[in-house]
Each structure stands twice: as structure tokens, then as C-alpha cells.
Amino acid sequence: MNVAFIPIAILLVLAASMFIVMRLVSKEVSRQRLSQVEDLGALWKTSFPPKQVLTDKGRRILFWYRVFGLTVIIISGLIGWFFTGFSSSVL
């Protein structure tokens, strides 16, 4: 197996999951929390809605997305390390 495929696969998985999570989280904005914010322009610096204006369900979705992303990155690093260490010991 070519080790160079691992980063490409990670990007594809994380990009697809990011679009799904963005769509889910954008529907979980609390009107009550949004009305308490004074400067709305300072909130949207990224494509995700800020944590301050999300409902509890939206916060859980965002938390689990971050856990998933971190897990995928750690596992891919371990796989890359394993294949790199394995191929160098075989050669």
C-alpha cells in the first residue's frame, strides 16, 4: 500500500464530514443566545457558527465532530508511522 494515499484519504473524510457538520450545526443557532450578543460581526470569523450562539444539541454536535477529527488525525499518524517504520525495517 502506498503511504502517500493516507493524507489524501484523511482530507477526503474530514472535508466530507465538515460539510455535513456545518449543515447540521447551522440549524442549531439559538435565537435567545443570538439576541444577547452585542457585536454580531465579531462572531462569524469562520464558517462554523460560534459556540456562544449554539443550542445544547449544536454544541454536542460540534464537540463530537472535533473528537472525530482529532481521532482520525491521530489514527492516520499512527498508521503512517507504522508503515514508515515497517517499510524502513524491511528495506
WOFEN-V350108 format. One line per field, one symbol per residue. burial: + if it has 24 or more other ideal C-beta (glycine too) atoms within 12 Angstrom, else -. A space follows every 10 residues. Layout:
BEGIN
burial->???
END
This chain:
BEGIN
burial->-----+---+ ---+--++-- +--++--++- ---------- -------+++ ++++---++- ++--+----- -+---+---+ ---------- -
END
